[in-house]
């Protein structure tokens, strides 16, 4: 049975590993951006969008729920961390922690929306594609048994 699926179409990585990878890569993008620009810029936004899509491609099907919830949680938690250690990277240094997190999420809301939409779209496409393949395999099995 050849489904002609490329390795990037079907993820095989466990959810906890994908979440850990997402946290590590997001913090890496934040570190690079803050070191080079002193704040979060379009570089972070583009990395976040690509990362959201990439994580949706890597995760195995039974762990979809972890990645489906990841982009908003990841951005909020990372901005909370950045607001604790380098508040001026996401907001005015005089802002409270909560205000800095909200300001960061609002400023990078387009990246959050795009990353989340692409992630959910990719997961939905994978569910649709894999369910079609499952139905086709089931029909093939049933027809093969009744013919023989």
N, C-alpha and C positions, 0 to 999 in steps of 0.2 A: 504494500500500500504506500504510494508515493504522494505525499501532500505538497511536495515542492516548496516547503517552507524554509526560508532563509533563517540562519541562526538568530538574526536580529528581530525576527517576527515573533518568535516564541521564547519567552523568558523561562529560565530554569532555576533562578536564584531564590533562596528562601527569603521571606519577608524581612526578618530581623537583620539579615546581612545587607539587604538593599537599603533599609532604613539607616544602618550604620554608615554605609557608603554615602548616602545622601547627606548625612550630618557632616561627615569628614570633608566631602567635596564642597559643600556650601561654606563651611568654615575656611577652607582653603581659598575659595574665591573672595570671601570677605577679607581675609588676611592680605592677599595680593592687592586688592583694590585699596584697602586702607594704607598699606605700605607705599603704594605708588601715588595715590591721589589724596590721601588723608581723609577720605570719606567714601561712601558707597556711590558708585557712578553707573553709567550704562553698562559697563563691563560686568558688574554684579548682576544686573537685570538679565543680560543675555546668558550668562552662566546659569542663572536660576531657571530660566525657561528651558534651556537645553538639558539641564540636569533633571528637571521634572519629567520631560519626555523620555530621557534615557532610563530613569528609574522605572517608569511604566513599561518599558520594553524589556527590562531585565527580570522583573519579578515573575515568579511562577503563579499559575492561575489561582491556586487555593489561598494565596496571600495577597490577592488584589486589594482587599479592604485596607490593608496597611498603607499601600501606596496611594490609594484613592483618598485617604485622609491626610497624606503627608505634606503636600505643598503649603497649605495655610498654616499648619502646625509648625513646620520647619521654619518658615519665614518668621513667624511670631516668636518662636523660641530663640532663633538666631539673633533677631533684633533685640530681644530682652537681654541676651548675653552681651551683645555689642553695646547696648545702653549702659550696662554695668561697668564694662571695662574701657570703653572709648565713646562716651555719649556724643561727643561732637561729630562722630562719623555718621550718625543717623539723625541728629537733632541739635537744637541749641543746647550748649552745655549746662544752662541754667534750668532746663526742663526737668520735671520729675521723671522717674523711671517709666511710669505708665504713659505719660505724655510723650516721652521719647519713643517708646514702642509704637504707639498709635501714629506718631508722626512718620516713623520709618516705614511702617506698613502702608500708610496713605501715600507717601512719596513714591514707593515702589509698587503701588497697587496694580499698575498696568502689567508689570512683570508677573505679579502674583496671579492676576486674571489669565494672562496668556499661558503661563506654565500650568496652571490648574486645568484650564480648558483643554490644552493639548494632552495632558496626562489622562484626564477622564475620557477624552475622545479616543485616545490610543487604547486604553483599557476596554472601552466599549467596543471598539473595532475588533480587538482580540477576542472578547467574549462572543461576539457575533460570528466571527470566522471559525473559532474553535467549536462553537455549537453546531454550525453548518457541517463541519468535518465530522463531528460526532453523529449527527443525523445520517449523513451519507454512509458512514461506516456501519451504523445500525441497520440501515436499509440493505446494504450490500450483504451483511451477515444473514439477515432474514430471508432475502431473496435467494441467497446461496443455499440455505438450508431447505427452503421449500422446493427448489428446483432439483435438489439431490435426493 
